[in-house]
Amino acid sequence: MTFLKRSTLFLLLIVLANACTPQRKLIYLQGDAETWNDTSSFVMYLFPGDILMVQLFTVNQDAFPGITNSSVASDGNDTRNAYEKGFVVDQRGNLTLPYIGTMHLAGLSLDDAHDTINNRFKSTSTTQ
């Protein structure tokens, strides 16, 4: 029985000693701490099937019925899920929005898609 206890203890010590990894071997702890939160190189692109949350605000609700002004939209009581609130990019990469129409957004970054939607809304609102 003593031999079994000693061999079990010895085996446990070997396993514990090998389970410890020095910090220099951990990849995620390498480099400067300031660069860990650097997200400037990360760009998210849109693909078919993505869901976009698009909020349109207007000061003049008579010009665009159905679009809320910013004070009404900020109440936070919207409990709908993403599919109900958002707009889905279709299989061809197009997005159709009310008052704006259909535009091709697949392959664009989020910033480029934002600019495209914003410019399209501005051009639509000036023609009405």
A tleap script that builds the chain and sets N, CA, C and O, in Angstrom:
source leaprc.protein.ff14SB
mol = sequence {
  NMET THR PHE LEU LYS ARG SER THR LEU PHE
  LEU LEU LEU ILE VAL LEU ALA ASN ALA CYS
  THR PRO GLN ARG LYS LEU ILE TYR LEU GLN
  GLY ASP ALA GLU THR TRP ASN ASP THR SER
  SER PHE VAL MET TYR LEU PHE PRO GLY ASP
  ILE LEU MET VAL GLN LEU PHE THR VAL ASN
  GLN ASP ALA PHE PRO GLY ILE THR ASN SER
  SER VAL ALA SER ASP GLY ASN ASP THR ARG
  ASN ALA TYR GLU LYS GLY PHE VAL VAL ASP
  GLN ARG GLY ASN LEU THR LEU PRO TYR ILE
  GLY THR MET HIE LEU ALA GLY LEU SER LEU
  ASP ASP ALA HIE ASP THR ILE ASN ASN ARG
  PHE LYS SER THR SER THR THR CGLN
}
set mol.1.N position { 0.814 -1.187 0.000 }
set mol.1.CA position { 0.000 0.000 0.000 }
set mol.1.C position { 0.860 1.253 0.000 }
set mol.1.O position { 0.514 2.247 -0.639 }
set mol.2.N position { 1.964 1.211 0.705 }
set mol.2.CA position { 2.854 2.346 0.755 }
set mol.2.C position { 3.463 2.620 -0.620 }
set mol.2.O position { 3.619 3.768 -1.035 }
set mol.3.N position { 3.801 1.533 -1.311 }
set mol.3.CA position { 4.359 1.699 -2.656 }
set mol.3.C position { 3.346 2.347 -3.590 }
set mol.3.O position { 3.718 3.190 -4.406 }
set mol.4.N position { 2.086 1.976 -3.490 }
set mol.4.CA position { 1.026 2.536 -4.323 }
set mol.4.C position { 0.824 4.021 -4.024 }
set mol.4.O position { 0.641 4.822 -4.941 }
set mol.5.N position { 0.857 4.383 -2.758 }
set mol.5.CA position { 0.715 5.790 -2.377 }
set mol.5.C position { 1.897 6.607 -2.881 }
set mol.5.O position { 1.715 7.709 -3.397 }
set mol.6.N position { 3.107 6.072 -2.734 }
set mol.6.CA position { 4.306 6.791 -3.177 }
set mol.6.C position { 4.315 6.956 -4.697 }
set mol.6.O position { 4.650 8.027 -5.205 }
set mol.7.N position { 3.958 5.929 -5.399 }
set mol.7.CA position { 3.969 6.031 -6.867 }
set mol.7.C position { 2.870 6.980 -7.357 }
set mol.7.O position { 3.069 7.710 -8.328 }
set mol.8.N position { 1.719 6.970 -6.692 }
set mol.8.CA position { 0.642 7.900 -7.053 }
set mol.8.C position { 1.069 9.335 -6.781 }
set mol.8.O position { 0.827 10.218 -7.605 }
set mol.9.N position { 1.689 9.576 -5.657 }
set mol.9.CA position { 2.165 10.914 -5.319 }
set mol.9.C position { 3.245 11.365 -6.292 }
set mol.9.O position { 3.246 12.513 -6.736 }
set mol.10.N position { 4.153 10.474 -6.619 }
set mol.10.CA position { 5.215 10.792 -7.573 }
set mol.10.C position { 4.631 11.116 -8.948 }
set mol.10.O position { 5.056 12.075 -9.592 }
set mol.11.N position { 3.674 10.335 -9.391 }
set mol.11.CA position { 3.020 10.563 -10.677 }
set mol.11.C position { 2.271 11.901 -10.681 }
set mol.11.O position { 2.300 12.633 -11.671 }
set mol.12.N position { 1.608 12.208 -9.577 }
set mol.12.CA position { 0.885 13.466 -9.454 }
set mol.12.C position { 1.846 14.660 -9.516 }
set mol.12.O position { 1.541 15.663 -10.161 }
set mol.13.N position { 3.000 14.559 -8.853 }
set mol.13.CA position { 3.999 15.631 -8.892 }
set mol.13.C position { 4.556 15.824 -10.302 }
set mol.13.O position { 4.792 16.957 -10.723 }
set mol.14.N position { 4.763 14.746 -11.024 }
set mol.14.CA position { 5.260 14.856 -12.406 }
set mol.14.C position { 4.225 15.557 -13.285 }
set mol.14.O position { 4.571 16.427 -14.085 }
set mol.15.N position { 2.971 15.181 -13.137 }
set mol.15.CA position { 1.908 15.799 -13.940 }
set mol.15.C position { 1.789 17.279 -13.601 }
set mol.15.O position { 1.673 18.105 -14.507 }
set mol.16.N position { 1.815 17.629 -12.335 }
set mol.16.CA position { 1.708 19.031 -11.935 }
set mol.16.C position { 2.906 19.849 -12.400 }
set mol.16.O position { 2.748 21.006 -12.792 }
set mol.17.N position { 4.077 19.278 -12.364 }
set mol.17.CA position { 5.276 19.998 -12.804 }
set mol.17.C position { 5.240 20.254 -14.303 }
set mol.17.O position { 5.698 21.302 -14.759 }
set mol.18.N position { 4.710 19.323 -15.070 }
set mol.18.CA position { 4.629 19.500 -16.523 }
set mol.18.C position { 3.441 20.349 -16.946 }
set mol.18.O position { 3.410 20.837 -18.075 }
set mol.19.N position { 2.472 20.534 -16.074 }
set mol.19.CA position { 1.285 21.323 -16.416 }
set mol.19.C position { 1.568 22.814 -16.371 }
set mol.19.O position { 0.844 23.599 -16.984 }
set mol.20.N position { 2.587 23.208 -15.670 }
set mol.20.CA position { 2.910 24.626 -15.562 }
set mol.20.C position { 3.685 25.069 -16.795 }
set mol.20.O position { 4.681 24.451 -17.170 }
set mol.21.N position { 3.228 26.124 -17.410 }
set mol.21.CA position { 3.890 26.669 -18.596 }
set mol.21.C position { 4.463 28.036 -18.238 }
set mol.21.O position { 3.738 28.875 -17.704 }
set mol.22.N position { 5.707 28.277 -18.509 }
set mol.22.CA position { 6.264 29.602 -18.224 }
set mol.22.C position { 5.601 30.668 -19.097 }
set mol.22.O position { 5.155 30.379 -20.207 }
set mol.23.N position { 5.540 31.893 -18.594 }
set mol.23.CA position { 4.866 32.978 -19.309 }
set mol.23.C position { 5.508 33.277 -20.653 }
set mol.23.O position { 4.819 33.697 -21.582 }
set mol.24.N position { 6.791 33.072 -20.774 }
set mol.24.CA position { 7.444 33.383 -22.043 }
set mol.24.C position { 6.995 32.446 -23.149 }
set mol.24.O position { 7.164 32.770 -24.325 }
set mol.25.N position { 6.431 31.302 -22.814 }
set mol.25.CA position { 5.953 30.375 -23.829 }
set mol.25.C position { 4.502 30.658 -24.246 }
set mol.25.O position { 4.028 30.108 -25.240 }
set mol.26.N position { 3.806 31.500 -23.500 }
set mol.26.CA position { 2.422 31.818 -23.831 }
set mol.26.C position { 2.395 32.908 -24.894 }
set mol.26.O position { 2.934 33.995 -24.688 }
set mol.27.N position { 1.774 32.620 -26.020 }
set mol.27.CA position { 1.766 33.545 -27.146 }
set mol.27.C position { 1.006 34.822 -26.815 }
set mol.27.O position { 1.438 35.907 -27.202 }
set mol.28.N position { -0.116 34.717 -26.107 }
set mol.28.CA position { -0.946 35.891 -25.876 }
set mol.28.C position { -0.367 36.847 -24.852 }
set mol.28.O position { -0.944 37.913 -24.637 }
set mol.29.N position { 0.735 36.523 -24.218 }
set mol.29.CA position { 1.361 37.446 -23.292 }
set mol.29.C position { 2.619 38.088 -23.878 }
set mol.29.O position { 3.382 38.721 -23.148 }
set mol.30.N position { 2.842 37.938 -25.163 }
set mol.30.CA position { 4.019 38.494 -25.799 }
set mol.30.C position { 3.733 39.903 -26.307 }
set mol.30.O position { 2.590 40.237 -26.617 }
set mol.31.N position { 4.748 40.704 -26.388 }
set mol.31.CA position { 4.636 42.038 -26.958 }
set mol.31.C position { 4.276 43.091 -25.927 }
set mol.31.O position { 4.175 42.823 -24.730 }
set mol.32.N position { 4.086 44.301 -26.438 }
set mol.32.CA position { 3.759 45.453 -25.610 }
set mol.32.C position { 2.294 45.415 -25.196 }
set mol.32.O position { 1.435 45.040 -25.993 }
set mol.33.N position { 2.005 45.795 -23.976 }
set mol.33.CA position { 0.623 45.819 -23.500 }
set mol.33.C position { -0.195 46.869 -24.244 }
set mol.33.O position { -1.411 46.724 -24.371 }
set mol.34.N position { 0.453 47.926 -24.738 }
set mol.34.CA position { -0.273 48.978 -25.459 }
set mol.34.C position { -0.804 48.482 -26.803 }
set mol.34.O position { -1.805 49.001 -27.297 }
set mol.35.N position { -0.152 47.492 -27.396 }
set mol.35.CA position { -0.582 47.004 -28.701 }
set mol.35.C position { -1.649 45.921 -28.605 }
set mol.35.O position { -2.199 45.520 -29.630 }
set mol.36.N position { -1.955 45.443 -27.417 }
set mol.36.CA position { -2.960 44.394 -27.274 }
set mol.36.C position { -4.340 44.875 -27.686 }
set mol.36.O position { -5.115 44.099 -28.245 }
set mol.37.N position { -4.663 46.119 -27.429 }
set mol.37.CA position { -5.981 46.654 -27.751 }
set mol.37.C position { -5.997 47.399 -29.083 }
set mol.37.O position { -6.959 48.110 -29.374 }
set mol.38.N position { -4.976 47.255 -29.876 }
set mol.38.CA position { -4.912 47.940 -31.163 }
set mol.38.C position { -5.804 47.208 -32.157 }
set mol.38.O position { -5.482 46.109 -32.607 }
set mol.39.N position { -6.924 47.831 -32.491 }
set mol.39.CA position { -7.860 47.225 -33.444 }
set mol.39.C position { -7.847 47.956 -34.777 }
set mol.39.O position { -8.743 47.758 -35.597 }
set mol.40.N position { -6.851 48.791 -35.006 }
set mol.40.CA position { -6.826 49.570 -36.240 }
set mol.40.C position { -6.598 48.699 -37.463 }
set mol.40.O position { -6.981 49.089 -38.566 }
set mol.41.N position { -5.987 47.535 -37.303 }
set mol.41.CA position { -5.743 46.675 -38.449 }
set mol.41.C position { -6.912 45.734 -38.720 }
set mol.41.O position { -6.921 45.047 -39.741 }
set mol.42.N position { -7.893 45.689 -37.827 }
set mol.42.CA position { -9.045 44.810 -38.000 }
set mol.42.C position { -10.147 45.549 -38.752 }
set mol.42.O position { -10.587 46.617 -38.325 }
set mol.43.N position { -10.585 44.989 -39.858 }
set mol.43.CA position { -11.665 45.574 -40.649 }
set mol.43.C position { -12.713 44.501 -40.870 }
set mol.43.O position { -12.395 43.395 -41.308 }
set mol.44.N position { -13.965 44.826 -40.566 }
set mol.44.CA position { -15.057 43.879 -40.764 }
set mol.44.C position { -15.752 44.204 -42.088 }
set mol.44.O position { -16.090 45.357 -42.356 }
set mol.45.N position { -15.957 43.181 -42.906 }
set mol.45.CA position { -16.597 43.338 -44.207 }
set mol.45.C position { -17.973 42.686 -44.189 }
set mol.45.O position { -18.222 41.749 -43.430 }
set mol.46.N position { -18.852 43.191 -45.027 }
set mol.46.CA position { -20.212 42.664 -45.119 }
set mol.46.C position { -20.289 41.542 -46.137 }
set mol.46.O position { -19.643 41.585 -47.184 }
set mol.47.N position { -21.085 40.542 -45.814 }
set mol.47.CA position { -21.308 39.398 -46.685 }
set mol.47.C position { -22.795 39.094 -46.738 }
set mol.47.O position { -23.541 39.522 -45.857 }
set mol.48.N position { -23.242 38.360 -47.758 }
set mol.48.CA position { -24.653 37.955 -47.802 }
set mol.48.C position { -25.025 37.191 -46.537 }
set mol.48.O position { -24.271 36.346 -46.057 }
set mol.49.N position { -26.198 37.506 -46.014 }
set mol.49.CA position { -26.673 36.879 -44.787 }
set mol.49.C position { -26.410 37.709 -43.547 }
set mol.49.O position { -26.957 37.411 -42.486 }
set mol.50.N position { -25.591 38.738 -43.650 }
set mol.50.CA position { -25.339 39.605 -42.501 }
set mol.50.C position { -26.593 40.417 -42.187 }
set mol.50.O position { -27.368 40.766 -43.077 }
set mol.51.N position { -26.770 40.703 -40.914 }
set mol.51.CA position { -27.912 41.506 -40.468 }
set mol.51.C position { -27.396 42.866 -40.048 }
set mol.51.O position { -26.498 42.962 -39.210 }
set mol.52.N position { -27.956 43.919 -40.624 }
set mol.52.CA position { -27.538 45.283 -40.298 }
set mol.52.C position { -28.636 45.988 -39.528 }
set mol.52.O position { -29.809 45.916 -39.895 }
set mol.53.N position { -28.258 46.660 -38.476 }
set mol.53.CA position { -29.184 47.499 -37.727 }
set mol.53.C position { -29.026 48.911 -38.263 }
set mol.53.O position { -27.989 49.542 -38.062 }
set mol.54.N position { -30.037 49.403 -38.938 }
set mol.54.CA position { -29.991 50.732 -39.535 }
set mol.54.C position { -31.049 51.582 -38.865 }
set mol.54.O position { -32.231 51.237 -38.884 }
set mol.55.N position { -30.636 52.684 -38.275 }
set mol.55.CA position { -31.563 53.601 -37.633 }
set mol.55.C position { -31.537 54.924 -38.389 }
set mol.55.O position { -30.482 55.531 -38.574 }
set mol.56.N position { -32.705 55.351 -38.815 }
set mol.56.CA position { -32.837 56.630 -39.497 }
set mol.56.C position { -33.557 57.593 -38.579 }
set mol.56.O position { -34.588 57.252 -38.000 }
set mol.57.N position { -33.024 58.783 -38.443 }
set mol.57.CA position { -33.623 59.818 -37.606 }
set mol.57.C position { -33.906 61.043 -38.456 }
set mol.57.O position { -33.180 61.343 -39.403 }
set mol.58.N position { -34.960 61.736 -38.107 }
set mol.58.CA position { -35.279 62.967 -38.806 }
set mol.58.C position { -35.831 63.979 -37.815 }
set mol.58.O position { -36.427 63.612 -36.802 }
set mol.59.N position { -35.634 65.218 -38.108 }
set mol.59.CA position { -36.192 66.284 -37.291 }
set mol.59.C position { -37.623 66.568 -37.734 }
set mol.59.O position { -38.481 66.902 -36.917 }
set mol.60.N position { -37.872 66.431 -39.032 }
set mol.60.CA position { -39.180 66.712 -39.602 }
set mol.60.C position { -39.891 65.396 -39.923 }
set mol.60.O position { -39.659 64.799 -40.973 }
set mol.61.N position { -40.752 64.954 -39.016 }
set mol.61.CA position { -41.440 63.689 -39.231 }
set mol.61.C position { -42.493 63.785 -40.328 }
set mol.61.O position { -42.890 62.762 -40.885 }
set mol.62.N position { -42.951 64.981 -40.648 }
set mol.62.CA position { -43.930 65.122 -41.726 }
set mol.62.C position { -43.304 64.796 -43.079 }
set mol.62.O position { -43.981 64.296 -43.977 }
set mol.63.N position { -42.023 65.076 -43.221 }
set mol.63.CA position { -41.348 64.798 -44.487 }
set mol.63.C position { -41.100 63.306 -44.667 }
set mol.63.O position { -41.160 62.798 -45.787 }
set mol.64.N position { -40.824 62.609 -43.585 }
set mol.64.CA position { -40.553 61.172 -43.640 }
set mol.64.C position { -41.411 60.458 -42.605 }
set mol.64.O position { -40.926 60.171 -41.510 }
set mol.65.N position { -42.661 60.165 -42.914 }
set mol.65.CA position { -43.486 59.437 -41.938 }
set mol.65.C position { -42.937 58.031 -41.730 }
set mol.65.O position { -42.511 57.377 -42.682 }
set mol.66.N position { -42.948 57.584 -40.519 }
set mol.66.CA position { -42.419 56.259 -40.207 }
set mol.66.C position { -41.012 56.303 -39.658 }
set mol.66.O position { -40.555 55.326 -39.065 }
set mol.67.N position { -40.313 57.406 -39.838 }
set mol.67.CA position { -38.974 57.567 -39.262 }
set mol.67.C position { -39.137 58.414 -38.014 }
set mol.67.O position { -39.717 59.499 -38.058 }
set mol.68.N position { -38.623 57.914 -36.904 }
set mol.68.CA position { -38.788 58.615 -35.639 }
set mol.68.C position { -37.730 59.693 -35.466 }
set mol.68.O position { -36.669 59.654 -36.090 }
set mol.69.N position { -38.040 60.647 -34.613 }
set mol.69.CA position { -36.998 61.610 -34.256 }
set mol.69.C position { -36.148 61.005 -33.155 }
set mol.69.O position { -36.547 60.014 -32.542 }
set mol.70.N position { -34.994 61.577 -32.895 }
set mol.70.CA position { -34.015 60.947 -31.995 }
set mol.70.C position { -34.513 60.850 -30.564 }
set mol.70.O position { -34.097 59.937 -29.850 }
set mol.71.N position { -35.391 61.750 -30.101 }
set mol.71.CA position { -35.850 61.678 -28.720 }
set mol.71.C position { -36.811 60.509 -28.514 }
set mol.71.O position { -36.846 59.930 -27.429 }
set mol.72.N position { -37.579 60.158 -29.521 }
set mol.72.CA position { -38.516 59.044 -29.407 }
set mol.72.C position { -37.783 57.715 -29.502 }
set mol.72.O position { -38.142 56.764 -28.807 }
set mol.73.N position { -36.768 57.633 -30.347 }
set mol.73.CA position { -36.080 56.368 -30.597 }
set mol.73.C position { -35.157 55.958 -29.462 }
set mol.73.O position { -34.715 54.809 -29.430 }
set mol.74.N position { -34.852 56.837 -28.543 }
set mol.74.CA position { -33.873 56.510 -27.504 }
set mol.74.C position { -34.515 56.010 -26.218 }
set mol.74.O position { -33.868 56.030 -25.172 }
set mol.75.N position { -35.773 55.560 -26.260 }
set mol.75.CA position { -36.423 55.128 -25.029 }
set mol.75.C position { -35.923 53.778 -24.529 }
set mol.75.O position { -36.058 53.494 -23.339 }
set mol.76.N position { -35.344 52.925 -25.397 }
set mol.76.CA position { -34.738 51.676 -24.979 }
set mol.76.C position { -35.723 50.559 -24.682 }
set mol.76.O position { -35.335 49.556 -24.084 }
set mol.77.N position { -36.970 50.695 -25.074 }
set mol.77.CA position { -37.973 49.675 -24.799 }
set mol.77.C position { -38.134 48.682 -25.934 }
set mol.77.O position { -39.087 47.903 -25.913 }
set mol.78.N position { -37.277 48.671 -26.896 }
set mol.78.CA position { -37.378 47.779 -28.039 }
set mol.78.C position { -36.839 46.409 -27.656 }
set mol.78.O position { -35.639 46.256 -27.428 }
set mol.79.N position { -37.718 45.408 -27.583 }
set mol.79.CA position { -37.311 44.074 -27.159 }
set mol.79.C position { -37.269 43.093 -28.317 }
set mol.79.O position { -37.178 41.885 -28.096 }
set mol.80.N position { -37.333 43.582 -29.536 }
set mol.80.CA position { -37.288 42.697 -30.701 }
set mol.80.C position { -35.890 42.120 -30.875 }
set mol.80.O position { -34.906 42.725 -30.450 }
set mol.81.N position { -35.804 40.939 -31.505 }
set mol.81.CA position { -34.485 40.349 -31.748 }
set mol.81.C position { -33.850 40.969 -32.984 }
set mol.81.O position { -34.453 41.823 -33.633 }
set mol.82.N position { -32.636 40.543 -33.310 }
set mol.82.CA position { -31.870 41.162 -34.400 }
set mol.82.C position { -32.563 40.989 -35.753 }
set mol.82.O position { -32.513 41.892 -36.588 }
set mol.83.N position { -33.208 39.842 -35.978 }
set mol.83.CA position { -33.893 39.631 -37.261 }
set mol.83.C position { -35.079 40.568 -37.415 }
set mol.83.O position { -35.390 40.980 -38.532 }
set mol.84.N position { -35.747 40.914 -36.322 }
set mol.84.CA position { -36.897 41.805 -36.395 }
set mol.84.C position { -36.481 43.268 -36.527 }
set mol.84.O position { -37.153 44.049 -37.199 }
set mol.85.N position { -35.385 43.634 -35.893 }
set mol.85.CA position { -34.933 45.023 -35.935 }
set mol.85.C position { -34.053 45.325 -37.138 }
set mol.85.O position { -34.015 46.458 -37.619 }
set mol.86.N position { -33.350 44.316 -37.620 }
set mol.86.CA position { -32.332 44.554 -38.625 }
set mol.86.C position { -32.808 44.288 -40.041 }
set mol.86.O position { -33.937 43.855 -40.274 }
set mol.87.N position { -31.920 44.558 -40.971 }
set mol.87.CA position { -32.136 44.317 -42.386 }
set mol.87.C position { -31.079 43.318 -42.842 }
set mol.87.O position { -29.896 43.487 -42.544 }
set mol.88.N position { -31.493 42.289 -43.554 }
set mol.88.CA position { -30.596 41.216 -43.968 }
set mol.88.C position { -30.042 41.516 -45.355 }
set mol.88.O position { -30.787 41.874 -46.267 }
set mol.89.N position { -28.725 41.365 -45.505 }
set mol.89.CA position { -28.094 41.471 -46.822 }
set mol.89.C position { -28.456 40.202 -47.582 }
set mol.89.O position { -28.158 39.098 -47.126 }
set mol.90.N position { -29.105 40.356 -48.753 }
set mol.90.CA position { -29.588 39.178 -49.479 }
set mol.90.C position { -28.431 38.408 -50.120 }
set mol.90.O position { -27.272 38.810 -50.021 }
set mol.91.N position { -28.766 37.298 -50.777 }
set mol.91.CA position { -27.748 36.402 -51.336 }
set mol.91.C position { -26.939 37.051 -52.458 }
set mol.91.O position { -25.831 36.602 -52.754 }
set mol.92.N position { -27.465 38.085 -53.078 }
set mol.92.CA position { -26.716 38.801 -54.121 }
set mol.92.C position { -25.862 39.919 -53.540 }
set mol.92.O position { -25.116 40.576 -54.266 }
set mol.93.N position { -25.972 40.139 -52.213 }
set mol.93.CA position { -25.179 41.171 -51.559 }
set mol.93.C position { -25.869 42.520 -51.513 }
set mol.93.O position { -25.236 43.533 -51.217 }
set mol.94.N position { -27.167 42.543 -51.805 }
set mol.94.CA position { -27.924 43.800 -51.814 }
set mol.94.C position { -28.687 43.984 -50.512 }
set mol.94.O position { -29.074 43.018 -49.854 }
set mol.95.N position { -28.891 45.231 -50.161 }
set mol.95.CA position { -29.667 45.594 -48.986 }
set mol.95.C position { -30.757 46.555 -49.426 }
set mol.95.O position { -30.480 47.534 -50.120 }
set mol.96.N position { -31.995 46.287 -49.030 }
set mol.96.CA position { -33.113 47.150 -49.377 }
set mol.96.C position { -33.609 47.824 -48.113 }
set mol.96.O position { -33.970 47.161 -47.141 }
set mol.97.N position { -33.622 49.157 -48.136 }
set mol.97.CA position { -34.063 49.942 -46.988 }
set mol.97.C position { -35.253 50.802 -47.391 }
set mol.97.O position { -35.317 51.276 -48.526 }
set mol.98.N position { -36.198 51.010 -46.471 }
set mol.98.CA position { -37.304 51.915 -46.784 }
set mol.98.C position { -36.792 53.337 -46.993 }
set mol.98.O position { -35.854 53.767 -46.324 }
set mol.99.N position { -37.404 54.057 -47.914 }
set mol.99.CA position { -37.068 55.440 -48.270 }
set mol.99.C position { -35.741 55.582 -49.006 }
set mol.99.O position { -35.471 56.634 -49.585 }
set mol.100.N position { -34.922 54.560 -48.994 }
set mol.100.CA position { -33.601 54.658 -49.611 }
set mol.100.C position { -33.523 53.803 -50.860 }
set mol.100.O position { -32.982 54.232 -51.879 }
set mol.101.N position { -34.063 52.590 -50.784 }
set mol.101.CA position { -34.028 51.690 -51.929 }
set mol.101.C position { -33.002 50.586 -51.742 }
set mol.101.O position { -32.575 50.285 -50.628 }
set mol.102.N position { -32.620 49.995 -52.861 }
set mol.102.CA position { -31.702 48.865 -52.856 }
set mol.102.C position { -30.306 49.324 -53.234 }
set mol.102.O position { -30.122 50.109 -54.163 }
set mol.103.N position { -29.332 48.823 -52.502 }
set mol.103.CA position { -27.936 49.139 -52.800 }
set mol.103.C position { -27.080 47.908 -52.539 }
set mol.103.O position { -27.409 47.082 -51.688 }
set mol.104.N position { -25.985 47.791 -53.272 }
set mol.104.CA position { -25.071 46.656 -53.132 }
set mol.104.C position { -24.039 46.984 -52.059 }
set mol.104.O position { -23.282 47.946 -52.183 }
set mol.105.N position { -24.020 46.153 -50.983 }
set mol.105.CA position { -23.108 46.412 -49.867 }
set mol.105.C position { -22.132 45.276 -49.608 }
set mol.105.O position { -21.191 45.458 -48.837 }
set mol.106.N position { -22.316 44.114 -50.220 }
set mol.106.CA position { -21.427 42.981 -49.964 }
set mol.106.C position { -20.006 43.331 -50.393 }
set mol.106.O position { -19.790 43.889 -51.469 }
set mol.107.N position { -19.061 43.002 -49.556 }
set mol.107.CA position { -17.659 43.287 -49.840 }
set mol.107.C position { -17.190 44.629 -49.311 }
set mol.107.O position { -15.990 44.904 -49.320 }
set mol.108.N position { -18.106 45.471 -48.849 }
set mol.108.CA position { -17.718 46.768 -48.287 }
set mol.108.C position { -17.409 46.617 -46.806 }
set mol.108.O position { -17.959 45.747 -46.130 }
set mol.109.N position { -16.531 47.468 -46.312 }
set mol.109.CA position { -16.287 47.500 -44.878 }
set mol.109.C position { -17.478 48.176 -44.202 }
set mol.109.O position { -18.304 48.794 -44.873 }
set mol.110.N position { -17.569 48.061 -42.882 }
set mol.110.CA position { -18.674 48.692 -42.172 }
set mol.110.C position { -18.655 50.205 -42.345 }
set mol.110.O position { -19.707 50.828 -42.487 }
set mol.111.N position { -17.469 50.794 -42.334 }
set mol.111.CA position { -17.371 52.245 -42.527 }
set mol.111.C position { -17.825 52.646 -43.927 }
set mol.111.O position { -18.544 53.632 -44.088 }
set mol.112.N position { -17.406 51.882 -44.944 }
set mol.112.CA position { -17.817 52.189 -46.310 }
set mol.112.C position { -19.317 51.996 -46.488 }
set mol.112.O position { -19.958 52.781 -47.185 }
set mol.113.N position { -19.889 50.960 -45.867 }
set mol.113.CA position { -21.332 50.737 -45.946 }
set mol.113.C position { -22.085 51.865 -45.261 }
set mol.113.O position { -23.119 52.315 -45.753 }
set mol.114.N position { -21.570 52.323 -44.127 }
set mol.114.CA position { -22.190 53.453 -43.424 }
set mol.114.C position { -22.204 54.687 -44.314 }
set mol.114.O position { -23.226 55.365 -44.430 }
set mol.115.N position { -21.080 54.975 -44.936 }
set mol.115.CA position { -20.999 56.138 -45.829 }
set mol.115.C position { -21.930 55.991 -47.024 }
set mol.115.O position { -22.561 56.962 -47.441 }
set mol.116.N position { -22.020 54.777 -47.581 }
set mol.116.CA position { -22.887 54.537 -48.735 }
set mol.116.C position { -24.351 54.763 -48.370 }
set mol.116.O position { -25.085 55.424 -49.104 }
set mol.117.N position { -24.772 54.211 -47.231 }
set mol.117.CA position { -26.162 54.385 -46.793 }
set mol.117.C position { -26.439 55.839 -46.476 }
set mol.117.O position { -27.491 56.363 -46.839 }
set mol.118.N position { -25.511 56.498 -45.804 }
set mol.118.CA position { -25.686 57.903 -45.433 }
set mol.118.C position { -25.785 58.787 -46.677 }
set mol.118.O position { -26.657 59.652 -46.758 }
set mol.119.N position { -24.906 58.575 -47.631 }
set mol.119.CA position { -24.946 59.383 -48.857 }
set mol.119.C position { -26.210 59.113 -49.659 }
set mol.119.O position { -26.791 60.040 -50.224 }
set mol.120.N position { -26.644 57.856 -49.717 }
set mol.120.CA position { -27.861 57.513 -50.449 }
set mol.120.C position { -29.074 58.160 -49.787 }
set mol.120.O position { -29.969 58.649 -50.476 }
set mol.121.N position { -29.110 58.166 -48.434 }
set mol.121.CA position { -30.228 58.805 -47.731 }
set mol.121.C position { -30.222 60.312 -47.949 }
set mol.121.O position { -31.281 60.915 -48.124 }
set mol.122.N position { -29.049 60.921 -47.941 }
set mol.122.CA position { -28.966 62.362 -48.181 }
set mol.122.C position { -29.448 62.711 -49.582 }
set mol.122.O position { -30.167 63.692 -49.770 }
set mol.123.N position { -29.049 61.906 -50.565 }
set mol.123.CA position { -29.472 62.201 -51.930 }
set mol.123.C position { -30.954 61.931 -52.119 }
set mol.123.O position { -31.607 62.610 -52.912 }
set mol.124.N position { -31.498 60.952 -51.405 }
set mol.124.CA position { -32.927 60.665 -51.487 }
set mol.124.C position { -33.739 61.753 -50.810 }
set mol.124.O position { -34.795 62.140 -51.309 }
set mol.125.N position { -33.257 62.254 -49.670 }
set mol.125.CA position { -34.011 63.256 -48.929 }
set mol.125.C position { -34.015 64.607 -49.627 }
set mol.125.O position { -34.948 65.385 -49.433 }
set mol.126.N position { -33.011 64.911 -50.429 }
set mol.126.CA position { -32.989 66.185 -51.143 }
set mol.126.C position { -33.879 66.159 -52.374 }
set mol.126.O position { -34.313 67.211 -52.843 }
set mol.127.N position { -34.160 64.958 -52.911 }
set mol.127.CA position { -34.997 64.895 -54.102 }
set mol.127.C position { -36.474 64.885 -53.754 }
set mol.127.O position { -37.309 65.103 -54.632 }
set mol.128.N position { -36.825 64.633 -52.479 }
set mol.128.CA position { -38.239 64.602 -52.114 }
set mol.128.C position { -38.729 65.936 -51.663 }
set mol.128.O position { -39.902 66.078 -51.319 }
savepdb mol mol.pdb
quit
